[in-house]
Amino acid sequence: MSQSPFHCMPDTFFLTVPSELPGLVVKMLETPFGISDEPLVFFKGTLIGAIHSQITPGRLDISLLPRLDSRRIYPWPTEQEFRSALHSLLETSLDLTLRCEADSDQRIVQEVHDISSLLTKVGEVLAYSTGSICCCPSFSYRPQPDIRVHAMNSPLDATVLCASLDALAEDNRSRVPLMIQLLGLDGHERHEDIVFDLGIFGDPAAIPAIAKAAETTFPYMVRWQNLHEFQRKCAYALARIGTPESREVLEYLAQHSDSHLREYGREGLDNWPMPFIRP
């Protein structure tokens, strides 16, 4: 068994979600001595926490991974695997709440309502839990559905998302969910830069968006004659992510009816995997 990537824990870090959320699975802990009565929670195969309570019918209160006892023999994911799974879950459902308190008795709890602010806060919690920073934020989150749904469909909101992206440092992993949204949106001309950066971050959560973008003809790229360069960057981003899932997409592209996508898919396969190592 792997070891916990987390060494510090906030007083409170829990998530409340519908019990029937797609991708969410509750399984009892398996030990060398048999099945225990400890219910663990997995999202898309990654351990994200344990059941805290099931007081409200149809909903689960989950103590998230940094709150679990690091001495226990769990199927611990890496910090990156947990981050990716949690980000994916948070972007899957509007019907959830998340709360983190550094000190349940003393800290003022800030309310956040947008996904960008939430992911920034989650990144800070994980940095604290891995010992990278010394202060843990206290906050609560409940999404505003009208903002989340509108942001995926309006050119105006593409501008808003770009502004949110520009407000974050280049190496801030909170950029990833914003870039994933922007990669599928019209209303901006930053797709090439975004897919390149997604490859640098190497987050598997970006694979579906990159796969779709590679087959999308953005009108401005046709006008500026850089569509094929963008498609090639999509293939290299998939090679940099370097997971079996990204290889499957490259294999699909390598058999594509479009000759350019076939070429770039094969080129990506020739270079897979090619993870980027930050200096």
Residue frames relative to the residue before (quaternion, step in Angstrom):
aa qw qx qy qz dx dy dz
M 1.0000 0.0000 0.0000 0.0000 0.00 0.00 0.00
S 0.4621 -0.6596 0.5185 0.2875 3.56 -1.13 0.68
Q 0.4750 -0.6624 0.5011 0.2907 3.54 -1.31 0.24
S 0.6169 -0.5427 0.4141 0.3918 3.55 -1.26 0.42
P 0.3643 -0.7268 0.5327 0.2352 3.61 -0.97 0.79
F 0.6721 0.5074 -0.2783 0.4619 3.57 1.30 -0.18
H 0.1715 -0.8173 0.5487 0.0400 3.55 -0.91 1.01
C 0.7424 0.2643 -0.1669 0.5926 3.58 1.27 -0.38
M 0.1126 -0.8110 0.5706 0.0634 3.57 -1.09 0.60
P 0.4378 -0.6500 0.5437 0.3005 3.57 -1.10 0.68
D 0.6391 -0.5173 0.3861 0.4183 3.59 -1.22 0.32
T 0.7938 0.0643 0.0040 0.6047 3.56 1.05 -0.83
F 0.1952 0.7361 -0.6366 0.1218 3.55 -1.02 0.85
F 0.3134 0.7698 -0.5013 0.2406 3.56 0.11 1.25
L 0.2837 -0.7465 0.5928 0.1038 3.48 -1.30 0.64
T 0.1460 -0.7688 0.6170 0.0828 3.57 -1.01 0.85
V 0.0683 0.8060 -0.5771 0.1129 3.57 -0.67 1.16
P 0.6140 -0.5094 0.4231 0.4296 3.60 -1.25 0.20
S 0.5143 -0.6701 0.4390 0.3061 3.58 -0.92 0.84
E 0.7128 0.4269 -0.2511 0.4966 3.60 1.19 -0.49
L 0.2720 0.7795 -0.5240 0.2091 3.60 1.15 0.42
P 0.4827 -0.6774 0.4623 0.3072 3.65 -0.74 0.98
G 0.7796 0.3093 -0.2531 0.4822 3.56 -0.94 0.95
L 0.6340 0.5261 -0.3238 0.4652 3.57 1.29 -0.31
V 0.0020 0.8017 -0.5950 0.0570 3.56 -0.79 1.07
V 0.1855 -0.7568 0.6181 0.1041 3.56 -1.00 0.89
K 0.0490 0.7966 -0.5979 0.0740 3.58 -0.75 1.09
M 0.4777 -0.6477 0.5105 0.3028 3.55 -1.11 0.70
L 0.5580 -0.6234 0.4380 0.3287 3.53 -1.07 0.79
E 0.2358 -0.7543 0.5989 0.1291 3.55 -0.91 0.98
T 0.0627 -0.7949 0.6035 0.0006 3.57 -0.80 1.04
P 0.6668 -0.4830 0.3590 0.4396 3.62 -1.21 0.18
F 0.6995 0.4580 -0.2617 0.4822 3.58 1.24 -0.39
G 0.7336 -0.3681 0.2239 0.5256 3.57 1.29 0.07
I 0.6743 -0.4687 0.3788 0.4268 3.54 -1.32 -0.28
S 0.2858 -0.7608 0.5593 0.1634 3.57 -0.81 1.03
D 0.5172 -0.6223 0.4789 0.3404 3.56 -1.31 0.00
E 0.4808 0.6635 -0.4318 0.3770 3.59 1.22 0.49
P 0.2297 -0.8134 0.5196 0.1250 3.62 -0.37 1.20
L 0.1487 -0.7809 0.6045 0.0510 3.55 -0.67 1.18
V 0.2908 -0.7583 0.5638 0.1500 3.55 -1.16 0.63
F 0.0898 -0.7872 0.6101 0.0083 3.54 -0.89 1.05
F 0.1103 -0.7609 0.6324 0.0942 3.55 -1.15 0.63
K 0.8291 -0.1012 -0.0096 0.5498 3.52 -0.58 1.26
G 0.7651 -0.4117 0.1787 0.4617 3.54 0.97 0.99
T 0.6666 0.4812 -0.3017 0.4829 3.61 1.24 -0.16
L 0.4529 -0.6726 0.5139 0.2800 3.56 -0.91 0.92
I 0.0652 -0.8151 0.5753 0.0187 3.59 -0.79 1.05
G 0.8009 -0.1924 0.1263 0.5528 3.62 1.19 -0.27
A 0.4363 -0.6530 0.5430 0.2973 3.53 -1.29 -0.46
I 0.6024 -0.5652 0.4152 0.3811 3.56 -1.18 0.56
H 0.2639 -0.7547 0.5853 0.1350 3.53 -0.85 1.06
S 0.7504 -0.2321 0.1618 0.5973 3.55 0.98 -0.88
Q 0.1930 -0.7457 0.6233 0.1349 3.55 -1.34 0.33
I 0.1023 0.8435 -0.5176 0.1008 3.55 0.91 0.99
T 0.7422 0.3572 -0.2007 0.5304 3.58 0.94 -0.92
P 0.4598 -0.6913 0.4747 0.2922 3.63 -0.69 1.00
G 0.8200 0.2451 -0.1934 0.4797 3.55 -0.98 0.89
R 0.7317 0.3577 -0.2335 0.5311 3.59 1.25 0.07
L 0.2386 -0.7622 0.5884 0.1260 3.54 -1.19 0.63
D 0.2079 -0.7182 0.6496 0.1381 3.54 -1.09 0.83
I 0.0947 -0.8311 0.5477 -0.0168 3.54 -0.51 1.24
S 0.2894 -0.6972 0.6288 0.1865 3.56 -0.92 0.97
L 0.3309 -0.7907 0.4826 0.1801 3.55 -0.45 1.19
L 0.7817 -0.4586 0.1861 0.3794 3.51 -1.25 0.71
P 0.6724 0.4958 -0.3466 0.4266 3.67 0.78 -0.77
R 0.6371 0.5299 -0.3299 0.4522 3.60 1.23 -0.35
L 0.5730 0.5993 -0.3937 0.3970 3.61 1.18 -0.24
D 0.5975 -0.5782 0.4290 0.3530 3.54 -1.22 0.60
S 0.3720 -0.7727 0.4736 0.2004 3.59 -0.44 1.22
R 0.6176 0.5588 -0.3481 0.4302 3.60 1.25 -0.26
R 0.5695 0.6229 -0.3745 0.3839 3.55 1.27 -0.34
I 0.4415 -0.6709 0.5291 0.2741 3.54 -1.22 0.57
Y 0.1257 0.7801 -0.5916 0.1601 3.52 0.01 1.37
P 0.5240 -0.5770 0.4889 0.3918 3.61 -1.24 0.15
W 0.0838 -0.8594 0.5033 0.0335 3.56 0.62 1.20
P 0.2840 -0.7137 0.6050 0.2097 3.59 -0.97 0.80
T 0.5769 -0.5206 0.4575 0.4323 3.56 -1.26 0.00
E 0.6696 -0.4713 0.3683 0.4403 3.58 -1.26 0.23
Q 0.6610 0.5090 -0.3099 0.4560 3.59 0.97 -0.86
E 0.6437 0.5161 -0.3260 0.4614 3.60 0.95 -0.80
F 0.6543 0.4948 -0.3106 0.4802 3.59 0.97 -0.85
R 0.6363 0.5359 -0.3269 0.4484 3.59 0.92 -0.89
S 0.6811 0.4956 -0.2917 0.4532 3.59 0.86 -0.98
A 0.6620 0.5040 -0.3070 0.4621 3.58 0.95 -0.88
L 0.6737 0.4915 -0.3009 0.4626 3.57 0.92 -0.90
H 0.6278 0.5231 -0.3377 0.4670 3.60 0.97 -0.80
S 0.6597 0.5141 -0.3094 0.4525 3.57 0.90 -0.92
L 0.6470 0.5138 -0.3162 0.4663 3.59 0.97 -0.85
L 0.6781 0.5083 -0.2998 0.4381 3.58 0.84 -0.96
E 0.7036 0.4355 -0.2645 0.4953 3.57 1.13 -0.60
T 0.5756 0.6061 -0.3681 0.4072 3.59 1.30 -0.13
S 0.8257 0.1954 -0.0441 0.5274 3.58 0.90 -0.92
L 0.3234 -0.7157 0.5869 0.1967 3.52 -1.17 0.74
D 0.6589 0.5134 -0.2870 0.4689 3.57 1.28 -0.35
L 0.5145 0.6160 -0.4373 0.4057 3.57 0.45 1.20
T 0.1319 -0.7401 0.6452 0.1363 3.50 -1.38 0.21
L 0.0955 -0.7737 0.6245 0.0486 3.55 -1.16 0.64
R 0.0261 -0.8040 0.5936 -0.0235 3.56 -0.96 0.87
C 0.0042 -0.7729 0.6342 -0.0180 3.54 -1.03 0.88
E 0.0082 0.7803 -0.6251 0.0209 3.56 -0.94 0.91
A 0.4014 -0.7132 0.5252 0.2332 3.53 -0.75 1.07
D 0.7720 0.0009 0.0414 0.6342 3.55 1.05 -0.88
S 0.3801 -0.7827 0.4448 0.2122 3.56 -0.30 1.25
D 0.7255 0.4555 -0.2464 0.4533 3.60 1.12 -0.55
Q 0.8098 0.3603 -0.1342 0.4432 3.57 1.05 -0.66
R 0.7089 0.5008 -0.2782 0.4115 3.60 0.96 -0.70
I 0.4244 -0.6357 0.5762 0.2895 3.55 -1.22 0.62
V 0.2937 -0.7686 0.5479 0.1509 3.57 -0.86 0.99
Q 0.2898 -0.7677 0.5533 0.1431 3.55 -0.62 1.19
E 0.3094 -0.7337 0.5728 0.1943 3.58 -1.04 0.76
V 0.0328 -0.7689 0.6384 0.0150 3.57 -0.98 0.91
H 0.1774 -0.8249 0.5342 0.0520 3.56 -1.03 0.79
D 0.7059 0.4142 -0.2779 0.5029 3.61 1.19 -0.16
I 0.6167 -0.6077 0.3695 0.3374 3.53 -1.13 0.78
S 0.6177 0.5547 -0.3562 0.4288 3.61 1.02 -0.69
S 0.6740 0.4797 -0.2932 0.4792 3.58 0.90 -0.93
L 0.6242 0.5503 -0.3388 0.4392 3.56 1.02 -0.80
L 0.7011 0.4726 -0.2871 0.4503 3.59 0.77 -1.00
T 0.5895 0.5445 -0.3645 0.4724 3.57 1.15 -0.56
K 0.6693 0.4954 -0.2945 0.4689 3.58 0.93 -0.92
V 0.6378 0.5198 -0.3303 0.4625 3.59 0.95 -0.83
G 0.6301 0.5338 -0.3299 0.4573 3.58 1.02 -0.79
E 0.6476 0.5090 -0.3129 0.4729 3.57 1.05 -0.75
V 0.6257 0.5279 -0.3398 0.4629 3.59 1.02 -0.76
L 0.6865 0.4750 -0.2921 0.4667 3.58 0.88 -0.89
A 0.6143 0.5278 -0.3507 0.4702 3.59 1.07 -0.66
Y 0.6383 0.5039 -0.3174 0.4877 3.59 1.05 -0.75
S 0.6967 0.5018 -0.2818 0.4283 3.57 0.85 -0.97
T 0.7021 0.4174 -0.2690 0.5104 3.58 1.16 -0.51
G 0.5698 -0.6384 0.3618 0.3700 3.58 1.28 0.07
S 0.4452 0.7144 -0.4460 0.3043 3.59 1.26 0.21
I 0.7758 0.1154 -0.0804 0.6151 3.58 1.16 -0.60
C 0.4865 -0.7114 0.4373 0.2570 3.57 -1.16 0.50
C 0.7256 0.3941 -0.2390 0.5109 3.63 1.22 -0.24
C 0.2195 -0.7681 0.5915 0.1093 3.55 -0.99 0.89
P 0.4109 -0.7158 0.4990 0.2644 3.62 -0.86 0.86
S 0.2321 -0.7208 0.6291 0.1754 3.56 -1.28 0.46
F 0.2165 0.7833 -0.5464 0.2023 3.58 -0.60 1.10
S 0.1736 -0.7370 0.6350 0.1530 3.53 -1.33 0.25
Y 0.1496 -0.8059 0.5718 0.0357 3.55 -1.08 0.76
R 0.1051 0.7201 -0.6837 0.0540 3.48 -1.14 0.87
P 0.3871 -0.7626 0.4602 0.2384 3.60 -0.52 1.13
Q 0.3269 -0.6881 0.6085 0.2225 3.50 -1.34 0.42
P 0.3875 -0.7840 0.4282 0.2276 3.61 -0.14 1.28
D 0.6445 0.5366 -0.3545 0.4135 3.60 0.89 -0.80
I 0.6453 0.5051 -0.3259 0.4715 3.61 1.05 -0.71
R 0.6784 0.5057 -0.3040 0.4377 3.61 0.84 -0.97
V 0.6940 0.4668 -0.2904 0.4649 3.62 0.86 -0.94
H 0.6633 0.5192 -0.3110 0.4402 3.59 0.90 -0.92
A 0.6464 0.5679 -0.3255 0.3920 3.54 1.01 -0.85
M 0.6712 0.5095 -0.3068 0.4425 3.59 1.14 -0.45
N 0.7787 0.4078 -0.1635 0.4479 3.62 1.17 -0.32
S 0.7222 0.4606 -0.2428 0.4553 3.60 1.13 -0.35
P 0.4936 -0.6489 0.4859 0.3149 3.62 -0.93 0.87
L 0.5928 0.5657 -0.3667 0.4406 3.57 1.09 -0.68
D 0.7004 0.4640 -0.2782 0.4656 3.55 0.93 -0.87
A 0.5222 0.5844 -0.4261 0.4519 3.58 1.22 -0.28
T 0.6344 0.5174 -0.3192 0.4774 3.56 1.06 -0.75
V 0.6429 0.5154 -0.3157 0.4705 3.57 1.02 -0.84
L 0.6602 0.5011 -0.3076 0.4674 3.59 0.93 -0.87
C 0.6285 0.5244 -0.3389 0.4638 3.59 1.02 -0.75
A 0.6423 0.5148 -0.3225 0.4674 3.56 1.01 -0.79
S 0.6402 0.5121 -0.3240 0.4723 3.59 1.01 -0.78
L 0.6356 0.5327 -0.3194 0.4584 3.55 1.05 -0.82
D 0.6876 0.4968 -0.2830 0.4476 3.57 0.91 -0.93
A 0.6211 0.5580 -0.3415 0.4316 3.58 1.20 -0.45
L 0.6683 0.4889 -0.2906 0.4795 3.59 1.27 -0.29
A 0.5618 -0.5932 0.4574 0.3510 3.56 -1.13 0.65
E 0.6357 -0.5874 0.3471 0.3611 3.57 -1.07 0.74
D 0.7427 0.3840 -0.2251 0.5002 3.59 1.07 -0.64
N 0.4472 0.6852 -0.4545 0.3521 3.61 1.26 0.27
R 0.3869 -0.7588 0.4751 0.2211 3.58 -0.54 1.16
S 0.5186 0.6212 -0.4268 0.4036 3.60 1.19 -0.14
R 0.5193 0.6264 -0.4124 0.4097 3.59 1.27 -0.15
V 0.5740 0.6572 -0.3763 0.3115 3.58 1.06 -0.76
P 0.7131 0.4344 -0.3051 0.4579 3.68 0.64 -0.91
L 0.6074 0.5354 -0.3555 0.4670 3.59 1.11 -0.58
M 0.6745 0.4902 -0.2968 0.4654 3.58 0.93 -0.87
I 0.6076 0.5462 -0.3552 0.4541 3.58 1.06 -0.70
Q 0.6546 0.4947 -0.3115 0.4793 3.59 0.96 -0.82
L 0.6947 0.4943 -0.2834 0.4391 3.57 0.83 -0.98
L 0.5956 0.5926 -0.3705 0.3960 3.59 1.05 -0.66
G 0.7409 0.3959 -0.2262 0.4932 3.60 1.12 -0.60
L 0.6269 0.5600 -0.3246 0.4336 3.57 1.28 0.01
D 0.3703 -0.6310 0.6233 0.2761 3.52 -1.32 0.52
G 0.5949 0.6133 -0.3955 0.3370 3.56 -1.25 -0.21
H 0.7606 0.1719 -0.1665 0.6035 3.60 1.27 0.25
E 0.3183 -0.7493 0.5535 0.1758 3.57 -1.28 0.30
R 0.4515 0.7044 -0.4242 0.3465 3.56 1.01 0.88
H 0.3107 0.8040 -0.4737 0.1804 3.59 1.25 0.20
E 0.6429 0.5302 -0.3367 0.4384 3.60 0.95 -0.80
D 0.6753 0.4837 -0.2959 0.4715 3.57 0.85 -0.95
I 0.6589 0.5304 -0.3120 0.4326 3.56 0.98 -0.87
V 0.6926 0.4582 -0.3062 0.4653 3.60 0.81 -0.90
F 0.5916 0.5474 -0.3694 0.4626 3.60 1.11 -0.57
D 0.6843 0.4850 -0.2847 0.4643 3.58 0.88 -0.97
L 0.6195 0.5351 -0.3503 0.4551 3.61 1.03 -0.70
G 0.6298 0.5192 -0.3311 0.4735 3.57 1.08 -0.67
I 0.6344 0.5311 -0.3240 0.4588 3.57 1.03 -0.80
F 0.6758 0.4731 -0.2960 0.4814 3.59 0.93 -0.87
G 0.2479 -0.8270 0.4791 0.1582 3.61 1.09 -0.60
D 0.3724 0.7413 -0.4823 0.2815 3.58 1.14 0.56
P 0.4330 -0.7249 0.4699 0.2573 3.63 -0.61 1.08
A 0.5417 0.6259 -0.4092 0.3839 3.62 1.16 -0.42
A 0.6505 0.5388 -0.3146 0.4332 3.60 1.18 -0.46
I 0.4579 0.7307 -0.4358 0.2577 3.61 1.20 -0.35
P 0.6818 0.4777 -0.3300 0.4450 3.69 0.71 -0.88
A 0.6618 0.5080 -0.3139 0.4532 3.59 0.95 -0.84
I 0.6554 0.4953 -0.3175 0.4736 3.60 0.98 -0.79
A 0.6323 0.5383 -0.3315 0.4479 3.58 0.97 -0.84
K 0.6756 0.4803 -0.2917 0.4773 3.57 0.94 -0.87
A 0.6586 0.5278 -0.3118 0.4364 3.58 0.93 -0.90
A 0.6124 0.5754 -0.3528 0.4115 3.58 1.02 -0.77
E 0.7386 0.3809 -0.2159 0.5126 3.60 1.12 -0.62
T 0.5663 0.5974 -0.3788 0.4231 3.58 1.29 0.12
T 0.2488 -0.7526 0.5928 0.1423 3.56 -0.97 0.91
F 0.1545 -0.7894 0.5911 0.0603 3.55 -0.33 1.27
P 0.5101 -0.6989 0.3995 0.3027 3.63 -0.60 1.10
Y 0.6673 0.5064 -0.3335 0.4325 3.60 0.88 -0.79
M 0.6162 0.5383 -0.3538 0.4532 3.61 1.13 -0.54
V 0.6119 0.5187 -0.3462 0.4865 3.57 1.10 -0.67
R 0.6526 0.5268 -0.3087 0.4486 3.55 0.97 -0.90
W 0.7618 0.3540 -0.1870 0.5093 3.58 0.96 -0.90
Q 0.4016 -0.7615 0.4306 0.2710 3.58 1.35 0.10
N 0.5381 0.6042 -0.4342 0.3960 3.57 0.91 0.91
L 0.2886 0.7816 -0.5078 0.2190 3.60 1.20 0.41
H 0.6973 0.4797 -0.2956 0.4430 3.58 0.83 -0.93
E 0.6123 0.5291 -0.3543 0.4687 3.59 1.07 -0.61
F 0.6266 0.5254 -0.3279 0.4730 3.58 1.07 -0.75
Q 0.6450 0.5173 -0.3240 0.4598 3.59 0.93 -0.86
R 0.6436 0.5165 -0.3192 0.4659 3.57 0.99 -0.79
K 0.6468 0.5097 -0.3199 0.4686 3.58 1.02 -0.78
C 0.5903 0.5537 -0.3642 0.4607 3.59 1.11 -0.61
A 0.6611 0.5046 -0.3081 0.4621 3.58 0.93 -0.91
Y 0.6802 0.4792 -0.2974 0.4683 3.60 0.92 -0.83
A 0.6030 0.5401 -0.3618 0.4623 3.60 1.09 -0.62
L 0.6458 0.5090 -0.3140 0.4746 3.58 1.00 -0.81
A 0.6396 0.5131 -0.3246 0.4715 3.59 1.02 -0.77
R 0.6551 0.5106 -0.3170 0.4579 3.60 1.00 -0.76
I 0.6162 0.5352 -0.3583 0.4533 3.60 1.01 -0.72
G 0.1645 -0.8939 0.4127 0.0597 3.54 1.21 -0.61
T 0.4808 0.6381 -0.4663 0.3798 3.61 1.05 0.67
P 0.6569 -0.4834 0.3713 0.4438 3.62 -1.19 0.24
E 0.6348 0.5364 -0.3344 0.4443 3.60 1.06 -0.71
S 0.6601 0.4834 -0.3181 0.4790 3.58 0.98 -0.77
R 0.6183 0.5321 -0.3489 0.4614 3.59 1.08 -0.63
E 0.6117 0.5522 -0.3494 0.4460 3.60 1.03 -0.73
V 0.6475 0.5017 -0.3220 0.4747 3.58 1.00 -0.79
L 0.6439 0.5136 -0.3211 0.4675 3.59 0.98 -0.80
E 0.6371 0.5168 -0.3272 0.4690 3.59 1.01 -0.75
Y 0.6249 0.5231 -0.3277 0.4780 3.56 1.09 -0.74
L 0.6718 0.4909 -0.2991 0.4672 3.59 0.90 -0.91
A 0.6359 0.5530 -0.3259 0.4284 3.59 1.04 -0.75
Q 0.7164 0.3713 -0.2360 0.5415 3.59 1.27 -0.29
H 0.3704 0.7773 -0.4508 0.2352 3.57 1.30 0.16
S 0.5574 -0.6111 0.4473 0.3403 3.57 -1.19 0.56
D 0.6261 0.5040 -0.3311 0.4943 3.59 1.22 -0.45
S 0.4517 -0.7333 0.4364 0.2605 3.57 -0.59 1.15
H 0.6409 0.5212 -0.3362 0.4523 3.59 1.02 -0.70
L 0.6597 0.4920 -0.3112 0.4754 3.58 0.94 -0.84
R 0.5984 0.5457 -0.3607 0.4626 3.60 1.08 -0.67
E 0.6672 0.5097 -0.3019 0.4516 3.57 0.88 -0.96
Y 0.7113 0.4548 -0.2703 0.4626 3.58 0.84 -0.97
G 0.6001 0.5514 -0.3578 0.4559 3.59 1.10 -0.63
R 0.6749 0.4800 -0.2904 0.4794 3.57 0.96 -0.88
E 0.6265 0.5283 -0.3330 0.4663 3.57 1.06 -0.73
G 0.6405 0.5196 -0.3188 0.4671 3.56 1.04 -0.79
L 0.6469 0.5169 -0.3156 0.4633 3.57 0.99 -0.83
D 0.6320 0.5415 -0.3299 0.4456 3.59 1.04 -0.77
N 0.7575 0.3679 -0.1884 0.5054 3.58 1.15 -0.63
W 0.5195 0.6480 -0.4099 0.3772 3.59 1.29 -0.03
P 0.6202 -0.3350 -0.7084 0.0368 1.58 -1.65 1.89
M 0.0987 -0.7926 0.5989 0.0590 3.56 -1.17 0.54
P 0.0497 -0.8446 0.5328 0.0153 3.61 0.61 1.14
F 0.4100 -0.6941 0.5436 0.2337 3.53 -1.15 0.76
I 0.1787 -0.7702 0.6057 0.0895 3.57 -0.88 0.99
R 0.3343 -0.7491 0.5352 0.2014 3.56 -0.59 1.15
P 0.4802 -0.6719 0.4730 0.3070 3.59 -0.94 0.85
